[in-house]
Amino acid sequence: MVDRARDNRQVLPIPDRQHFGLVTYDAKDPDTSFPPIEQLRPPAGAPNVLVILLDDVGYGASSAFGGPVNTPTAERLQRGGLTYTRFHTTALCAPTRTALLSGRNHHSVGMGAVTEMSTSAPGASGLRPNTKAPLPMTLKLNGYSTAQFGKCHEVPPWQTSPVGPFDAWPSGGGGFEHFYGFVGGETNQYYPALYEGFTPVEPDKGPEDGYHLTEDLADHAIEWVRAQKSLAPDKPFFMYFAPGATHAPHSVPKEWVDRYTGKFAEGWDAQRETTLAKQKQRGVVSPDAELTARPEVIPAWDDMDDALKPVLERQMEVYAGFLEHTDFQVGRVIEAIAALGALEDTLVYYIIGDNGASAEGTLNGAFNELASLNGLPEVETTEFLTEVKDKFGTPEAHNHYSVGWAWAMCAPFQWTKQVASHWGGTRNGTIVHWPTGIAGKGEIRSQFSHVIDVAPTVLEVAGLPEPTFVNGVQQSPIEGTSMAYSFDDADAPERHDLQYFEMFGNRGIYYRGWSAVTRHSTPWLANEVLPAFDDDVWELYDGATDWTQAHDLAAEMPEKLAALQRLWLIEAVKYNVLPIDDRRFERFNATIAGRPQLISGNKQVLFPGMKRLSENSILDIKNRSFTVTAAIETPRKGAANGVIIAQGGRFGGWALHVNAGRAKFVYNLLGITEFVITANEDIPAGSRQIRAEFAYDGGGLAKGGDVTLYYDGRSVGTGRVEQTHPMIFSADETTDIGDDYGMPVSAGYNGDPKFNGRIEVVQIEVGDDDHSDLIDPAEVARVAMSRQ
């Protein structure tokens, strides 16, 4: 029996209080009396909460913030709510998401960069301390229903396998009662690697049936919220809707792309000018805001190859269609909540981007971003890109737009995603909508705010205190500042007046209108020689007169700059930013970085039924010799057929499979070429061992090798793979035993890829000819950063 009248909500879970009083012998005794059981609920008046977080959208992309992409849902919420024009993120995906859900700065919760770059330093460990419980956990333990739909990139790579631990998973230690989405930096919008809770699941249809991930996420979100309000109408919900859109690959049905045909023919320089004019009309920039200059490392539109310009236009058309499609799916979720009569009392945060637009697509853009991620962008010539232009956005492409478009989508600011020093990397348009709780409609709020402010805002409007203990662990204070003070007072003095920024050595500090910043590295320059931190050149901007950071005052006000530099250092010490870490290869070597790795050694044994294993869960066979051996039993009737093991997918990978009774080894190079080695005889009936040996040529990275197939130790076929992947097979496709989920590695499977015999075991063994020491550190870092 629980008495909720005197709940202490600072200690979570709320301690139960046993009833003390008269206990009768017979329940029928008239003196028998106990208080009724009360279900856990938040304080009266606590609203529903919906947090929407889009991916890789710059400030100047959506029409709600003056951009070229039509976003009617965002505009609808603007008309009924508040537009925050100085809301900031961390400049990168995983750090922003961890900061959002914890209310703490990203280094303070161990997410100094992407999870794949975790080190043993507290600010970059990839592990949220248990002293900093996430907001969903706090809300769940206070009686909220909680659910997440979409992207989770906060799980350390050594915890992404089916064996966990699940402390960092949404429905594990994340505090969400329900999770439907993907774990990682990106996924294929047509063939996603999905989880429901901790269980991998497959969509029940494909793109030929109209499937698209963002629509699927919206369907599941709508289904969940309807059930929640049907079964527990008095219980508020916290929903986190975080689609993988608009992260690359940019994928959307053609009808959405065609809406923008011809609209970007003037190029990125002209687009920025158009955007700024519209931003001033909408009041989402200062009336005297100036367009910042184009960096020298970004070519002017007029300097681009005329033969390439139609391809560049199509890249932006695809992206625009992708973003509008995403906004439409968000609108479906909003409309479903409205149809339930719940929107009026739902606090909605629509955060249009977890960082600035992504400049990770090379200067020319990419048809298959895995080509550039593998350091092989030269395979995508102008002639090739022109030939495949109309495939951009379709299931046949894995595309990304060019750096120039990313820069334009961050208008009117300098730089892009990853560059935490400048507003182009960190300022994201944000809308807050709550008709019951906010009197103003269609108003602008210009107070400085940051993603860490969302959690304390939610707690304040829900009437909930910051917990001092969660699951027995004493909590450290939330570091954000509630934005509720600004809800009904446009002129309220800003309360979040100090904020540091840091990402990959790019650093900045905001203090009472002033900002001091230094850019240390450039997102797309793989071989950039980085200066010593003390040699970085700092800039100084006065936000009162310079809204866009267009006029550097460092030379005129050195004392002011020095004061802000000292303040950055103080904040860096306070929040575990130090040591600043711009290392590349070292951070990807788990041993040097000081983090665990799930798979080590030179041998791995896999079993039938294992599926959707991330690349971090499998021995790395790249740039070395390897052997894959399978113990199988052929089917009793008919020829053996199907996949024994497959890693990767349509845009790169390898597989050992059986086609009409004969073993085949296929190596898919970037979706461009398939090297197929076929056995010269059928597999004998019964229990057999099938083996493929790959003898790497050596002499560097991405070299070829000879392949030999064996039945029970007897050679039955040879062939050659001329070139291999040096870095990565896929950012989203997985390894499967006995089947090939997602997009198939090979177009040459004979019907159903599911193996029709029985697999006992599959073993991978790698040689000692590892060439990882030859990998360019900048290339390794670029691969990981482009996957978040």
FENBEL-V749082 format. One record per residue. RES is the residue in one letter. SS is DSSP state (alpha for helix, beta for strand, coil for the rest). PSI is psi in degrees with one decimal (* if undefined). D_LAST is the distance of its C-alpha to the last C-alpha in Angstrom with 2 decimals. Layout:
# FENBEL-V749082
<<RES:SS:PSI:D_LAST> <RES:SS:PSI:D_LAST>>
This chain:
# FENBEL-V749082
<<M:coil:133.3:47.08> <V:coil:128.4:44.80> <D:coil:113.8:45.95> <R:coil:-2.0:43.13> <A:coil:-30.5:45.38> <R:coil:38.5:44.58> <D:coil:136.8:40.97> <N:coil:98.8:39.35> <R:coil:2.6:35.81> <Q:coil:-12.7:34.83> <V:beta:118.1:34.88> <L:beta:136.8:32.52> <P:coil:150.7:33.34> <I:coil:123.3:36.45> <P:coil:134.9:39.35> <D:coil:143.8:41.85> <R:coil:122.7:45.43> <Q:coil:148.2:48.21> <H:coil:130.2:51.28> <F:coil:130.0:54.35> <G:coil:-165.4:57.70> <L:coil:129.0:60.42> <V:coil:115.2:59.64> <T:coil:162.2:62.32> <Y:coil:-35.6:63.62> <D:coil:124.9:63.75> <A:coil:-19.4:60.97> <K:coil:-5.2:63.80> <D:coil:131.1:65.27> <P:coil:-23.9:65.36> <D:coil:-1.6:63.94> <T:coil:121.0:60.77> <S:coil:126.3:57.95> <F:coil:147.2:54.24> <P:coil:147.8:51.63> <P:coil:151.7:49.56> <I:coil:129.9:46.13> <E:coil:133.7:43.51> <Q:coil:148.7:39.95> <L:coil:126.4:37.23> <R:coil:154.7:36.24> <P:coil:172.4:34.82> <P:coil:153.8:37.44> <A:coil:137.5:39.24> <G:coil:-5.6:37.52> <A:coil:126.2:33.92> <P:coil:164.8:31.97> <N:beta:157.1:29.36> <V:beta:129.4:25.86> <L:beta:117.2:23.16> <V:beta:119.5:19.84> <I:beta:125.4:17.86> <L:beta:112.4:14.37> <L:coil:170.4:13.05> <D:coil:128.0:9.65> <D:coil:47.8:9.66> <V:coil:120.9:13.46> <G:coil:164.9:15.59> <Y:coil:-34.3:18.85> <G:coil:25.9:21.00> <A:coil:-48.7:19.68> <S:beta:150.2:21.38> <S:alpha:-26.8:25.17> <A:alpha:-25.4:25.32> <F:alpha:33.4:24.40> <G:coil:3.9:26.39> <G:coil:177.4:23.93> <P:coil:-6.9:24.87> <V:beta:126.1:23.11> <N:coil:120.1:25.37> <T:coil:75.4:24.05> <P:alpha:-30.8:27.24> <T:alpha:-45.1:25.83> <A:alpha:-41.4:24.42> <E:alpha:-36.0:27.82> <R:alpha:-45.8:29.69> <L:alpha:-34.1:28.11> <Q:alpha:-46.6:28.81> <R:alpha:-30.7:32.45> <G:alpha:4.6:32.82> <G:coil:-146.4:30.81> <L:beta:142.2:29.51> <T:beta:119.3:27.19> <Y:beta:117.2:25.48> <T:coil:-2.4:25.10> <R:coil:50.6:23.92> <F:beta:139.6:21.08> <H:beta:152.0:18.19> <T:coil:-167.6:14.64> <T:coil:-6.5:13.03> <A:coil:3.2:11.26> <L:coil:155.5:7.66> <C:alpha:-71.7:5.92> <A:alpha:-42.2:6.91> <P:alpha:-41.7:9.95> <T:alpha:-43.3:11.08> <R:alpha:-39.8:11.12> <T:alpha:-40.4:12.96> <A:alpha:-42.0:15.22> <L:alpha:-48.4:16.01> <L:alpha:-11.4:17.07> <S:alpha:-22.0:18.99> <G:coil:13.8:20.61> <R:coil:157.6:19.97> <N:coil:151.3:18.27> <H:coil:-36.1:14.95> <H:coil:-29.8:16.74> <S:coil:-24.7:19.51> <V:coil:25.6:17.48> <G:coil:8.8:16.01> <M:coil:64.0:12.43> <G:coil:-26.3:13.02> <A:coil:-153.0:9.56> <V:coil:158.2:6.63> <T:alpha:-32.8:8.68> <E:alpha:-10.5:9.03> <M:alpha:19.6:10.87> <S:coil:143.6:13.18> <T:coil:-177.4:16.79> <S:coil:-4.7:20.09> <A:coil:138.2:20.28> <P:alpha:-36.8:20.47> <G:alpha:-5.3:18.02> <A:alpha:22.7:15.25> <S:coil:-18.5:16.19> <G:coil:6.8:13.36> <L:coil:119.0:16.42> <R:coil:124.7:17.71> <P:coil:145.8:21.45> <N:coil:-3.4:23.82> <T:coil:0.6:25.64> <K:coil:71.0:23.00> <A:coil:143.7:23.00> <P:coil:154.5:20.60> <L:alpha:-45.3:22.23> <P:alpha:-35.4:22.27> <M:alpha:-44.1:24.22> <T:alpha:-43.0:26.64> <L:alpha:-41.2:27.19> <K:alpha:-43.2:27.70> <L:coil:-5.9:30.21> <N:coil:7.2:31.97> <G:coil:8.7:32.50> <Y:coil:149.2:29.63> <S:beta:135.7:28.24> <T:beta:139.2:24.44> <A:beta:143.7:21.90> <Q:beta:139.3:18.21> <F:beta:122.5:17.13> <G:beta:-136.4:13.70> <K:beta:133.9:10.18> <C:beta:112.2:9.99> <H:coil:30.0:7.14> <E:coil:7.1:9.95> <V:coil:124.2:11.70> <P:coil:145.9:12.35> <P:alpha:-28.8:12.18> <W:alpha:0.2:15.97> <Q:alpha:14.0:16.29> <T:coil:0.2:14.49> <S:coil:170.2:17.76> <P:coil:-10.0:20.61> <V:coil:1.2:22.54> <G:coil:-150.3:20.29> <P:coil:164.0:21.05> <F:coil:24.3:19.68> <D:coil:-33.9:19.88> <A:coil:-1.2:16.25> <W:coil:151.2:16.19> <P:coil:-46.6:17.03> <S:coil:13.2:20.50> <G:coil:-108.0:21.11> <G:coil:-3.0:21.04> <G:coil:-16.7:18.95> <G:coil:3.1:22.19> <F:coil:129.4:21.60> <E:coil:-25.1:24.57> <H:beta:136.3:22.83> <F:beta:130.7:19.33> <Y:beta:111.6:18.55> <G:beta:-152.9:15.05> <F:beta:155.3:12.29> <V:beta:112.8:10.54> <G:coil:-178.6:7.05> <G:coil:-32.1:3.67> <E:coil:166.3:6.39> <T:coil:162.1:10.10> <N:coil:126.9:13.28> <Q:coil:-20.5:15.06> <Y:coil:-29.7:18.37> <Y:coil:68.2:17.94> <P:coil:155.8:15.31> <A:coil:98.9:15.09> <L:beta:151.8:16.40> <Y:beta:144.5:17.82> <E:beta:108.0:20.70> <G:coil:-118.9:20.93> <F:coil:3.7:20.47> <T:beta:125.3:21.90> <P:beta:136.9:20.21> <V:beta:157.1:21.77> <E:coil:139.6:22.19> <P:coil:150.7:22.82> <D:coil:4.9:26.54> <K:coil:169.5:26.37> <G:coil:-177.6:24.59> <P:alpha:-27.6:24.00> <E:alpha:-18.9:27.65> <D:alpha:8.1:28.51> <G:coil:12.8:26.36> <Y:coil:138.8:23.30> <H:coil:137.5:20.05> <L:alpha:-46.3:17.33> <T:alpha:-39.2:17.45> <E:alpha:-39.6:21.21> <D:alpha:-43.4:21.09> <L:alpha:-41.0:19.12> <A:alpha:-41.1:21.71> <D:alpha:-47.4:24.50> <H:alpha:-36.8:23.54> <A:alpha:-42.1:23.16> <I:alpha:-44.1:26.55> <E:alpha:-43.0:28.13> <W:alpha:-45.8:27.08> <V:alpha:-32.0:28.27> <R:alpha:-44.6:31.49> <A:alpha:-39.8:32.21> <Q:alpha:-45.2:31.44> <K:alpha:-21.5:33.85> <S:alpha:-41.3:36.36> <L:alpha:-25.2:36.62> <A:coil:64.6:36.05> <P:coil:-23.2:36.82> <D:coil:2.7:37.66> <K:coil:120.4:34.38> <P:coil:157.3:31.59> <F:beta:155.7:28.05> <F:beta:111.8:24.63> <M:beta:131.7:22.11> <Y:beta:109.0:18.39> <F:beta:106.6:17.29> <A:beta:75.7:13.55> <P:coil:158.2:13.15> <G:coil:-10.1:10.12> <A:coil:139.5:12.07> <T:coil:41.6:11.88> <H:coil:149.0:8.48> <A:coil:150.7:9.62> <P:coil:140.2:11.74> <H:coil:105.5:14.15> <S:coil:128.5:16.65> <V:coil:148.2:19.68> <P:coil:148.7:23.40> <K:alpha:-34.7:25.59> <E:alpha:-26.9:27.74> <W:alpha:-35.9:25.01> <V:alpha:-43.0:24.29> <D:alpha:-16.6:28.01> <R:alpha:-19.8:28.46> <Y:alpha:12.3:27.09> <T:coil:125.1:29.06> <G:coil:-2.3:30.47> <K:coil:-5.6:29.02> <F:coil:24.7:27.02> <A:coil:-20.3:29.76> <E:coil:-14.4:30.39> <G:alpha:177.2:27.07> <W:alpha:-32.1:24.55> <D:alpha:-46.8:27.14> <A:alpha:-35.4:29.40> <Q:alpha:-39.6:26.70> <R:alpha:-39.1:25.89> <E:alpha:-42.8:29.62> <T:alpha:-42.3:29.95> <T:alpha:-46.3:27.08> <L:alpha:-41.0:28.63> <A:alpha:-42.7:31.96> <K:alpha:-34.7:30.64> <Q:alpha:-39.4:28.78> <K:alpha:-37.7:32.14> <Q:alpha:-38.9:33.88> <R:alpha:-9.7:31.62> <G:coil:21.9:31.91> <V:coil:3.9:28.20> <V:coil:166.3:28.75> <S:coil:145.7:31.79> <P:coil:-28.2:34.80> <D:coil:18.6:35.00> <A:coil:139.5:31.31> <E:coil:148.5:31.02> <L:coil:126.5:28.58> <T:coil:156.2:26.90> <A:coil:152.2:27.52> <R:coil:129.0:25.37> <P:coil:149.0:24.15> <E:coil:-26.8:26.08> <V:coil:-8.0:23.10> <I:coil:120.5:22.39> <P:coil:149.6:25.27> <A:coil:152.0:27.45> <W:alpha:-40.2:27.54> <D:alpha:-19.4:31.15> <D:alpha:-4.9:30.31> <M:coil:152.1:28.13> <D:coil:124.9:29.91> <D:alpha:-32.2:31.86> <A:alpha:-23.6:31.28> <L:alpha:-19.8:27.50> <K:alpha:-39.6:27.74> <P:alpha:-34.7:28.19> <V:alpha:-44.7:24.92> <L:alpha:-40.5:23.15> <E:alpha:-45.4:24.86> <R:alpha:-35.9:23.76> <Q:alpha:-45.4:20.08> <M:alpha:-34.7:20.51> <E:alpha:-41.4:22.75> <V:alpha:-46.1:20.20> <Y:alpha:-43.9:17.57> <A:alpha:-44.6:20.38> <G:alpha:-37.5:21.48> <F:alpha:-45.7:18.06> <L:alpha:-41.0:17.93> <E:alpha:-40.6:21.58> <H:alpha:-40.4:21.19> <T:alpha:-45.8:18.52> <D:alpha:-36.1:20.95> <F:alpha:-42.5:23.69> <Q:alpha:-37.3:22.12> <V:alpha:-40.7:21.60> <G:alpha:-34.9:25.25> <R:alpha:-40.1:26.30> <V:alpha:-44.4:25.04> <I:alpha:-44.4:26.83> <E:alpha:-37.3:29.92> <A:alpha:-40.1:30.05> <I:alpha:-39.6:30.09> <A:alpha:-40.7:32.74> <A:alpha:-24.7:34.80> <L:coil:-2.5:34.94> <G:coil:19.2:36.42> <A:coil:-9.2:33.62> <L:alpha:-35.2:31.82> <E:alpha:-34.2:34.44> <D:alpha:38.8:33.61> <T:beta:121.2:29.83> <L:beta:114.1:27.84> <V:beta:125.3:25.01> <Y:beta:118.7:22.10> <Y:beta:98.7:20.43> <I:beta:110.5:17.54> <I:coil:76.5:16.60> <G:coil:135.9:13.06> <D:coil:-0.4:10.73> <N:coil:-176.4:10.98> <G:coil:176.1:12.82> <A:coil:149.8:12.52> <S:coil:123.4:10.19> <A:coil:34.2:12.42> <E:coil:15.2:10.50> <G:coil:15.2:13.03> <T:coil:164.8:15.97> <L:coil:-26.8:19.22> <N:coil:-3.5:20.46> <G:coil:-179.6:17.47> <A:beta:138.5:16.87> <F:coil:-41.3:18.42> <N:beta:102.8:16.32> <E:alpha:-18.4:13.13> <L:alpha:-21.9:13.56> <A:alpha:-49.1:16.69> <S:alpha:-34.4:15.26> <L:alpha:-27.8:12.53> <N:coil:10.0:15.68> <G:coil:24.1:17.58> <L:coil:45.1:19.87> <P:alpha:-19.0:19.57> <E:alpha:-16.9:23.36> <V:alpha:-20.6:23.71> <E:coil:80.8:22.74> <T:coil:167.2:25.89> <T:alpha:-39.3:27.10> <E:alpha:-42.5:29.50> <F:alpha:-48.1:26.91> <L:alpha:-37.8:24.67> <T:alpha:-39.9:27.88> <E:alpha:-35.0:28.93> <V:coil:10.5:25.81> <K:alpha:-43.0:25.32> <D:alpha:-6.1:26.43> <K:alpha:-9.7:23.98> <F:coil:134.2:20.95> <G:coil:-11.1:19.44> <T:coil:172.5:21.35> <P:coil:-15.5:20.59> <E:coil:-4.0:21.72> <A:coil:159.2:18.87> <H:beta:60.5:15.14> <N:coil:162.2:15.23> <H:beta:147.3:13.65> <Y:coil:172.7:15.92> <S:coil:164.9:17.24> <V:alpha:-39.5:16.67> <G:alpha:-40.7:19.91> <W:alpha:-37.5:18.88> <A:alpha:-45.9:15.77> <W:alpha:-42.7:18.29> <A:alpha:-34.7:20.76> <M:alpha:-8.8:18.59> <C:coil:9.8:18.38> <A:coil:142.8:22.19> <P:coil:20.6:24.28> <F:coil:172.0:22.21> <Q:coil:144.2:21.27> <W:coil:-164.7:17.96> <T:coil:-169.0:14.46> <K:coil:149.4:10.90> <Q:coil:-21.4:10.53> <V:coil:87.5:14.33> <A:coil:-8.0:15.28> <S:coil:-29.2:18.86> <H:coil:157.5:19.59> <W:alpha:-23.3:19.53> <G:alpha:-28.8:17.66> <G:alpha:-21.5:14.44> <T:alpha:-13.4:15.49> <R:beta:123.1:18.09> <N:coil:133.2:17.34> <G:coil:133.5:20.23> <T:beta:139.5:21.13> <I:beta:135.9:24.04> <V:beta:127.8:25.96> <H:beta:123.2:28.50> <W:coil:81.8:31.09> <P:coil:-39.1:34.56> <T:coil:-32.7:36.38> <G:coil:-10.6:35.09> <I:coil:123.5:34.72> <A:coil:-37.6:37.81> <G:coil:143.6:36.33> <K:coil:129.1:35.25> <G:coil:27.2:33.56> <E:beta:158.5:33.48> <I:beta:141.0:31.29> <R:beta:126.8:30.12> <S:coil:8.3:29.40> <Q:coil:143.3:29.04> <F:coil:135.1:26.10> <S:beta:164.9:23.60> <H:beta:158.6:20.21> <V:coil:-25.9:17.75> <I:coil:-7.3:19.54> <D:alpha:-12.9:22.63> <V:alpha:-48.2:21.79> <A:alpha:-50.3:22.72> <P:alpha:-27.7:26.09> <T:alpha:-46.7:26.87> <V:alpha:-44.4:26.56> <L:alpha:-40.9:28.70> <E:alpha:-47.8:31.28> <V:alpha:-23.0:31.79> <A:coil:-4.7:32.00> <G:coil:28.4:34.64> <L:coil:138.7:32.86> <P:coil:158.2:33.05> <E:coil:131.7:30.35> <P:coil:143.6:30.97> <T:coil:-25.2:32.55> <F:beta:135.4:32.10> <V:beta:122.6:29.62> <N:coil:38.8:30.47> <G:coil:0.0:32.90> <V:beta:129.7:30.62> <Q:beta:135.9:31.46> <Q:coil:146.1:28.73> <S:coil:156.4:27.87> <P:coil:149.0:28.09> <I:coil:141.3:25.43> <E:coil:-10.9:24.45> <G:coil:175.3:23.92> <T:coil:126.8:26.86> <S:coil:137.0:27.93> <M:coil:-0.9:27.99> <A:alpha:-27.2:30.93> <Y:alpha:-26.5:33.41> <S:alpha:-7.4:32.37> <F:coil:-45.4:32.64> <D:coil:19.3:36.32> <D:coil:96.3:36.83> <A:coil:-25.0:35.34> <D:coil:7.9:37.12> <A:coil:133.8:36.22> <P:coil:137.3:35.38> <E:coil:141.1:31.72> <R:coil:-23.9:31.17> <H:coil:87.3:27.70> <D:coil:7.7:29.00> <L:beta:124.7:27.12> <Q:beta:128.1:23.39> <Y:beta:162.1:21.65> <F:beta:143.5:18.32> <E:beta:134.1:16.56> <M:beta:118.1:13.38> <F:coil:32.3:13.85> <G:coil:-12.4:17.52> <N:beta:124.3:17.42> <R:beta:152.5:19.70> <G:beta:158.6:21.63> <I:beta:135.2:24.10> <Y:beta:132.6:25.54> <Y:beta:110.5:29.05> <R:coil:50.3:31.49> <G:coil:-22.3:30.64> <W:beta:150.9:30.10> <S:beta:136.3:26.95> <A:beta:130.0:26.76> <V:beta:155.0:23.73> <T:beta:128.2:22.92> <R:coil:124.0:20.30> <H:coil:-31.3:19.80> <S:coil:161.9:17.32> <T:coil:129.3:16.25> <P:coil:-41.5:12.73> <W:coil:2.1:14.18> <L:coil:99.0:17.10> <A:coil:-36.2:16.55> <N:coil:25.2:20.01> <E:coil:132.1:20.46> <V:coil:115.4:23.02> <L:coil:137.2:21.97> <P:coil:167.1:24.92> <A:coil:147.7:26.05> <F:alpha:-37.5:24.82> <D:alpha:-13.6:28.45> <D:alpha:-4.7:28.68> <D:coil:142.3:25.93> <V:coil:121.6:27.62> <W:coil:150.6:27.39> <E:beta:156.3:28.05> <L:beta:132.8:29.80> <Y:beta:141.2:29.80> <D:beta:103.3:32.15> <G:coil:-20.3:30.46> <A:coil:-30.4:33.92> <T:coil:-7.1:34.82> <D:coil:86.8:31.56> <W:coil:-24.9:29.02> <T:coil:3.2:26.50> <Q:coil:53.2:26.78> <A:coil:-20.5:28.93> <H:coil:108.2:31.72> <D:coil:122.9:31.21> <L:coil:12.8:34.04> <A:coil:-43.9:33.34> <A:coil:-29.1:36.46> <E:coil:-26.0:38.61> <M:coil:64.2:37.60> <P:alpha:-33.8:36.78> <E:alpha:-40.0:37.93> <K:alpha:-42.3:35.62> <L:alpha:-45.6:32.67> <A:alpha:-38.4:33.74> <A:alpha:-40.6:34.00> <L:alpha:-33.6:30.46> <Q:alpha:-42.0:29.19> <R:alpha:-39.6:31.10> <L:alpha:-38.7:29.67> <W:alpha:-44.0:26.08> <L:alpha:-39.6:27.15> <I:alpha:-46.5:28.78> <E:alpha:-36.5:25.72> <A:alpha:-39.8:23.58> <V:alpha:-41.6:26.12> <K:alpha:-37.0:26.29> <Y:coil:21.9:22.61> <N:coil:27.8:21.74> <V:coil:-33.3:20.02> <L:coil:144.6:22.37> <P:coil:142.3:22.25> <I:coil:135.3:20.05> <D:coil:106.7:18.00> <D:coil:17.1:17.11> <R:coil:152.2:17.68> <R:coil:-82.0:15.72> <F:alpha:-39.7:17.14> <E:alpha:-36.0:18.59> <R:alpha:-14.2:15.44> <F:alpha:-5.9:14.39> <N:coil:110.1:17.93> <A:alpha:-37.4:18.19> <T:alpha:-46.5:21.88> <I:alpha:-42.0:21.74> <A:alpha:-21.6:18.91> <G:coil:28.3:20.96> <R:coil:159.6:18.74> <P:coil:160.8:19.80> <Q:coil:140.6:18.84> <L:coil:-43.6:19.72> <I:coil:128.5:21.44> <S:coil:178.5:23.73> <G:coil:-163.5:27.02> <N:coil:14.1:28.02> <K:beta:140.4:28.73> <Q:beta:135.3:27.08> <V:beta:129.2:28.98> <L:beta:155.4:27.59> <F:coil:157.9:29.60> <P:coil:144.2:30.17> <G:coil:-16.8:28.20> <M:coil:132.0:25.03> <K:coil:164.8:22.21> <R:coil:43.2:18.55> <L:beta:125.5:17.85> <S:coil:164.2:14.35> <E:alpha:-27.8:14.42> <N:alpha:-12.7:14.47> <S:alpha:2.7:17.60> <I:coil:143.6:19.58> <L:coil:139.5:21.45> <D:coil:113.4:20.02> <I:coil:0.0:22.64> <K:coil:143.3:21.32> <N:coil:34.8:23.75> <R:coil:166.1:26.47> <S:coil:152.2:29.22> <F:beta:163.1:28.81> <T:beta:136.6:30.89> <V:beta:125.4:30.17> <T:beta:134.1:33.18> <A:beta:131.7:33.81> <A:beta:116.2:36.85> <I:beta:166.8:37.65> <E:beta:126.4:40.61> <T:coil:156.7:41.45> <P:coil:153.8:42.32> <R:coil:-30.8:45.99> <K:coil:138.0:46.47> <G:coil:175.2:45.14> <A:coil:148.7:42.86> <A:coil:145.4:39.63> <N:coil:143.3:36.54> <G:beta:178.2:32.80> <V:beta:133.6:29.72> <I:beta:-50.8:30.13> <I:beta:140.0:26.59> <A:beta:135.2:23.68> <Q:beta:130.1:20.27> <G:beta:-154.8:17.76> <G:beta:-149.5:18.93> <R:coil:-30.1:20.21> <F:coil:19.4:18.10> <G:beta:134.5:18.73> <G:beta:-168.5:20.16> <W:beta:160.7:23.58> <A:beta:147.1:26.06> <L:beta:116.4:29.47> <H:beta:174.0:31.39> <V:beta:129.4:34.97> <N:beta:111.5:36.36> <A:coil:44.0:39.91> <G:coil:-9.1:40.86> <R:beta:136.9:39.47> <A:beta:144.2:36.47> <K:beta:141.9:33.88> <F:beta:128.2:31.02> <V:beta:135.3:28.57> <Y:beta:117.2:25.88> <N:beta:111.0:23.73> <L:beta:100.7:22.64> <L:coil:22.2:19.81> <G:coil:7.1:21.71> <I:coil:-43.0:24.42> <T:beta:136.6:26.83> <E:beta:124.6:27.80> <F:beta:118.9:29.92> <V:beta:126.4:32.09> <I:beta:123.6:34.56> <T:beta:137.4:37.10> <A:coil:149.9:39.71> <N:coil:7.5:43.28> <E:coil:161.9:44.57> <D:coil:155.6:43.77> <I:coil:125.7:42.64> <P:coil:149.4:45.85> <A:coil:152.5:46.21> <G:coil:-160.3:45.56> <S:beta:125.3:43.30> <R:beta:159.6:41.68> <Q:beta:124.5:39.16> <I:beta:129.6:36.97> <R:beta:140.6:35.32> <A:beta:125.5:33.27> <E:beta:129.0:33.32> <F:beta:115.9:31.13> <A:beta:105.7:32.72> <Y:beta:139.0:30.35> <D:coil:-34.3:32.10> <G:coil:-175.7:30.65> <G:coil:16.0:30.95> <G:coil:-162.3:27.30> <L:coil:157.0:24.00> <A:coil:21.4:23.54> <K:coil:171.4:27.28> <G:coil:-164.5:29.12> <G:beta:165.2:31.35> <D:beta:142.0:34.20> <V:beta:135.6:33.89> <T:beta:132.8:36.78> <L:beta:143.5:37.17> <Y:beta:143.2:39.51> <Y:beta:119.8:41.38> <D:coil:41.8:42.75> <G:coil:0.6:42.59> <R:beta:126.8:44.29> <S:beta:130.4:42.72> <V:beta:11.6:42.47> <G:beta:146.3:40.41> <T:beta:160.9:38.69> <G:beta:-170.5:36.43> <R:beta:142.9:33.88> <V:beta:120.1:30.20> <E:coil:-26.6:30.25> <Q:coil:150.5:26.62> <T:coil:169.4:23.53> <H:coil:128.9:19.76> <P:coil:-24.8:19.20> <M:coil:-50.5:15.53> <I:coil:140.7:13.87> <F:coil:-43.5:15.45> <S:coil:149.6:12.69> <A:coil:-8.3:9.08> <D:coil:-30.0:10.90> <E:coil:162.6:14.59> <T:coil:-176.0:16.39> <T:beta:133.6:19.69> <D:beta:143.9:22.77> <I:beta:122.3:26.38> <G:coil:5.3:29.15> <D:coil:178.0:27.09> <D:coil:97.7:24.13> <Y:coil:161.4:21.93> <G:coil:-145.8:19.68> <M:coil:132.6:20.52> <P:coil:146.1:23.15> <V:coil:-41.5:22.88> <S:coil:142.7:26.35> <A:coil:-2.7:28.38> <G:coil:12.9:31.42> <Y:coil:148.8:31.35> <N:coil:85.9:34.73> <G:coil:-139.4:34.09> <D:coil:125.1:32.37> <P:coil:-11.2:29.88> <K:beta:129.3:30.93> <F:coil:131.8:33.22> <N:coil:1.3:36.78> <G:coil:-148.3:38.14> <R:beta:134.3:37.25> <I:beta:126.3:34.76> <E:beta:-48.8:35.79> <V:beta:152.1:33.08> <V:beta:131.4:30.64> <Q:beta:132.7:30.25> <I:beta:132.8:27.92> <E:beta:131.9:29.31> <V:beta:151.6:28.00> <G:coil:179.5:30.24> <D:coil:11.6:30.42> <D:coil:52.3:29.72> <D:coil:128.0:26.14> <H:coil:21.4:25.14> <S:alpha:-24.2:21.92> <D:alpha:-13.3:23.93> <L:alpha:-4.2:24.13> <I:coil:131.2:20.45> <D:coil:121.6:19.80> <P:alpha:-38.7:17.75> <A:alpha:-35.9:16.16> <E:alpha:-43.0:15.14> <V:alpha:-45.9:13.55> <A:alpha:-40.2:11.52> <R:alpha:-37.6:10.51> <V:alpha:-51.4:9.39> <A:alpha:-40.7:7.01> <M:alpha:-29.2:5.78> <S:alpha:-9.7:5.65> <R:coil:-5.6:3.80> <Q:coil:*:0.00>>
